[in-house]
Amino acid sequence: MTVTSGSTTGIDIVDPALSTAVRDGLDRVEKALRETVESADDFVTEAARHLVDAGGKRFRPLLALLAAQFGDPTADEVIQAAVVVELTHLATLYHDDVMDEAAVRRGAESANSRYTNTVAILTGDYLFACASDIVSGLGPDAVRIQARTFSRLVTGQIRETAGPQNGADPVQHYLHVVAEKTGSLIATSGRFGAQFAGAPAEVVETLTTYGEVIGVAFQLSDDLLDIASESLQSGKTPGTDLREGIPTLPVLYALASDDPAEARLRQLVSRPLVDDGEHAEALELLRRSPAMLTARATLEEYAAEACRLLATLPEIPARNALQTLADFVVARTG
């Protein structure tokens, strides 16, 4: 398997041995995912496999497998840990779809549309339970890390729902939310992969930090693509967040501007844009706004930090693969 830089993951694995090892690891993860969510109740199994069978990038297990290359990647615990992070991710998707009232997920009918909100929420809870069952066998430290990761995920969602407190900087609030909601689980993916492969402690910490930084960077690049892309490059119709009134990073920078020339843009992006004409106008104004340059500069700062972290690691093929991801998150918005 070669994951090219044009793929949705952005990780380019050119080393043949590493490519084979990662492919085999992902195959084992896929098999374990299906076995883990199987229940004595056929309906529970069907609902739990709904998103598993829908596929996806499996980015978090992939990162765990690459992080494991800095130790002994053949350790059985590495696969178990990779399954834990993917199950946790899938569980959050069931809950996200309910909160977002989503009709489609990964090109298929969302679980809440197919089974009702109640079943979707309970299925997400079931997947969290499955992940907890596996992580309990990885030791108390793994249980503690998983619990703290879950806490950050939930806290990030609460912060996003509540919005910034009075006097708080909306941009910093947003970046904090992204670090918790997205970066925290990707950080744990890097930590688990390296830790259970027996990598040195300093390498484990570096890969943990790298995971969080690159997770935030990936979300910020999605924010830019949602505005800048003329195609479905971002995986959804351009301007979707804008239409729904979701304040992504470029919008937050635009709202923070006091430039009189940006007054019309600020007026438009301060609310959901259900009118097609206003939506098209806001999209065009935002694409020309200095806010896009500022948002891109923020993305570049995160990508540069990811590169700095990688530079401290041993120079092995896995480090080069992770480097391509840091390059990709910037290049995809160019």
FENLIN-V926636 format. One record per residue. RES is the residue in one small letter. PSI is psi in whole degrees, -180 to 180 (* if undefined). D_CENTER is the distance of its C-alpha to the mean C-alpha in Angstrom with 2 decimals. Layout:
res & psi & d_center
RES & PSI & D_CENTER
RES & PSI & D_CENTER
//
This chain:
res & psi & d_center
m & 126 & 21.72
t & 118 & 20.85
v & 108 & 17.37
t & 163 & 18.50
s & -11 & 17.16
g & 2 & 17.55
s & 175 & 15.13
t & -21 & 11.74
t & -32 & 10.34
g & 6 & 12.70
i & 123 & 14.10
d & 110 & 17.88
i & 103 & 19.77
v & -18 & 23.41
d & 121 & 25.10
p & -42 & 26.69
a & -43 & 26.80
l & -41 & 23.17
s & -44 & 22.22
t & -43 & 24.42
a & -43 & 23.18
v & -41 & 19.51
r & -47 & 20.59
d & -40 & 22.77
g & -43 & 20.17
l & -34 & 17.72
d & -41 & 20.81
r & -39 & 21.59
v & -45 & 18.18
e & -45 & 18.56
k & -43 & 22.07
a & -35 & 21.29
l & -47 & 18.66
r & -38 & 21.42
e & -38 & 24.05
t & -40 & 22.25
v & -2 & 21.67
e & 132 & 25.25
s & 162 & 27.48
a & -20 & 31.23
d & 120 & 30.68
d & -37 & 30.05
f & -41 & 28.45
v & -43 & 25.88
t & -44 & 25.11
e & -47 & 24.82
a & -40 & 22.47
a & -32 & 20.26
r & -5 & 20.21
h & -51 & 19.48
l & -29 & 15.74
v & -47 & 16.31
d & -22 & 18.86
a & -12 & 16.84
g & -140 & 14.99
g & 175 & 11.61
k & -23 & 10.21
r & 40 & 10.25
f & -41 & 8.02
r & -46 & 8.08
p & -37 & 11.82
l & -44 & 12.39
l & -40 & 11.41
a & -42 & 13.61
l & -38 & 16.33
l & -39 & 16.44
a & -33 & 16.64
a & -19 & 19.42
q & -15 & 21.42
f & 4 & 22.45
g & -133 & 24.45
d & 98 & 25.71
p & -9 & 23.08
t & -5 & 25.53
a & 132 & 25.35
d & -33 & 24.88
e & -24 & 22.68
v & -46 & 19.93
i & -43 & 19.49
q & -43 & 19.75
a & -38 & 17.06
a & -37 & 14.69
v & -40 & 15.66
v & -48 & 15.09
v & -34 & 11.39
e & -39 & 10.94
l & -41 & 13.41
t & -44 & 11.76
h & -47 & 8.51
l & -40 & 11.11
a & -42 & 13.16
t & -30 & 10.86
l & -39 & 10.73
y & -45 & 14.52
h & -40 & 14.83
d & -42 & 12.68
d & -34 & 14.94
v & -47 & 17.94
m & -36 & 17.16
d & -5 & 16.40
e & 42 & 19.32
a & 144 & 17.50
a & -23 & 19.91
v & 143 & 17.80
r & 122 & 14.67
r & 39 & 14.11
g & 2 & 17.59
a & 166 & 19.29
e & 132 & 20.69
s & 158 & 18.34
a & -37 & 19.50
n & -33 & 20.78
s & -37 & 22.79
r & -39 & 24.17
y & -4 & 24.88
t & 158 & 24.98
n & -42 & 22.80
t & -47 & 24.53
v & -39 & 23.88
a & -44 & 20.16
i & -46 & 19.87
l & -34 & 22.07
t & -40 & 20.25
g & -43 & 17.01
d & -40 & 19.35
y & -42 & 20.85
l & -38 & 17.67
f & -41 & 17.14
a & -41 & 20.79
c & -43 & 20.42
a & -41 & 17.77
s & -37 & 20.18
d & -44 & 23.06
i & -46 & 21.68
v & -26 & 20.59
s & -27 & 24.08
g & -7 & 25.55
l & 0 & 23.68
g & 162 & 25.61
p & -32 & 25.67
d & -41 & 23.54
a & -39 & 20.63
v & -43 & 21.30
r & -44 & 21.31
i & -44 & 17.99
q & -42 & 16.36
a & -43 & 18.22
r & -35 & 17.20
t & -46 & 13.48
f & -40 & 14.10
s & -43 & 16.22
r & -40 & 13.70
l & -48 & 11.25
v & -42 & 14.41
t & -42 & 15.78
g & -41 & 12.94
q & -41 & 13.46
i & -45 & 17.17
r & -42 & 17.11
e & -44 & 15.42
t & -41 & 18.00
a & -29 & 20.84
g & 170 & 20.18
p & 145 & 21.59
q & 163 & 24.93
n & 130 & 28.08
g & -11 & 28.44
a & 150 & 24.83
d & 117 & 23.24
p & -34 & 20.78
v & -47 & 18.82
q & -37 & 18.56
h & -45 & 17.74
y & -46 & 14.80
l & -36 & 13.48
h & -43 & 14.10
v & -45 & 12.27
v & -40 & 9.01
a & -39 & 9.73
e & -49 & 10.43
k & -39 & 8.08
t & -50 & 4.69
g & -34 & 6.71
s & -43 & 9.07
l & -34 & 7.86
i & -36 & 6.80
a & -44 & 10.18
t & -31 & 11.84
s & -47 & 10.99
g & -42 & 12.87
r & -50 & 15.44
f & -44 & 16.28
g & -48 & 16.68
a & -43 & 18.96
q & -46 & 20.70
f & -9 & 21.76
a & -3 & 22.89
g & 26 & 25.18
a & 155 & 23.99
p & 150 & 25.78
a & -40 & 24.58
e & -31 & 24.00
v & -41 & 21.80
v & -47 & 19.71
e & -39 & 19.30
t & -43 & 18.53
l & -30 & 15.75
t & -49 & 14.30
t & -42 & 14.51
y & -44 & 13.26
g & -44 & 9.99
e & -43 & 9.57
v & -46 & 11.00
i & -29 & 9.14
g & -44 & 5.69
v & -43 & 7.84
a & -40 & 9.51
f & -40 & 7.06
q & -41 & 6.79
l & -36 & 10.50
s & -35 & 11.28
d & -40 & 10.10
d & -45 & 12.40
l & -41 & 15.12
l & -35 & 14.96
d & -26 & 15.37
i & -46 & 18.60
a & -28 & 19.84
s & 136 & 19.31
e & -5 & 22.45
s & -164 & 21.00
l & 30 & 18.20
q & -34 & 16.33
s & -1 & 13.20
g & 2 & 13.51
k & 167 & 15.37
t & 131 & 18.65
p & 138 & 18.83
g & 14 & 19.31
t & -48 & 17.74
d & -38 & 16.33
l & -44 & 19.74
r & -37 & 21.63
e & -2 & 19.98
g & 24 & 20.57
i & 118 & 16.99
p & 90 & 17.49
t & 177 & 14.90
l & -48 & 15.79
p & -38 & 18.58
v & -41 & 20.11
l & -39 & 20.24
y & -38 & 21.98
a & -43 & 24.31
l & -27 & 25.21
a & -12 & 26.00
s & 145 & 28.44
d & 17 & 32.15
d & 122 & 33.25
p & -30 & 35.74
a & -17 & 34.70
e & 8 & 31.25
a & -45 & 32.85
r & -41 & 32.42
l & -45 & 28.73
r & -39 & 28.25
q & -41 & 30.28
l & -48 & 28.20
v & 2 & 24.64
s & 1 & 25.71
r & 164 & 25.51
p & 146 & 24.08
l & 84 & 25.70
v & -22 & 27.00
d & 127 & 29.92
d & -39 & 29.34
g & -46 & 31.59
e & -37 & 29.98
h & -46 & 26.50
a & -39 & 27.76
e & -47 & 29.56
a & -40 & 26.63
l & -44 & 24.43
e & -43 & 27.25
l & -40 & 27.98
l & -36 & 24.45
r & -30 & 24.23
r & -5 & 27.43
s & 147 & 26.59
p & -19 & 26.35
a & -33 & 23.21
m & -40 & 21.33
l & -40 & 22.81
t & -42 & 21.93
a & -40 & 18.26
r & -39 & 18.27
a & -38 & 20.12
t & -44 & 17.52
l & -45 & 14.83
e & -33 & 17.49
e & -43 & 18.09
y & -42 & 14.64
a & -39 & 14.94
a & -39 & 18.47
e & -39 & 17.60
a & -42 & 15.32
c & -40 & 18.38
r & -42 & 20.73
l & -44 & 19.13
l & -33 & 19.23
a & -18 & 22.82
t & -6 & 23.90
l & 160 & 22.98
p & 142 & 25.46
e & 89 & 25.64
i & 166 & 24.75
p & -34 & 23.15
a & -37 & 19.80
r & -40 & 19.76
n & -38 & 20.56
a & -43 & 17.75
l & -30 & 15.21
q & -39 & 17.21
t & -30 & 16.75
l & -43 & 13.00
a & -37 & 13.98
d & -39 & 16.62
f & -41 & 14.65
v & -27 & 12.27
v & -46 & 15.64
a & -33 & 17.75
r & -18 & 15.82
t & 1 & 16.74
g & * & 20.30
//
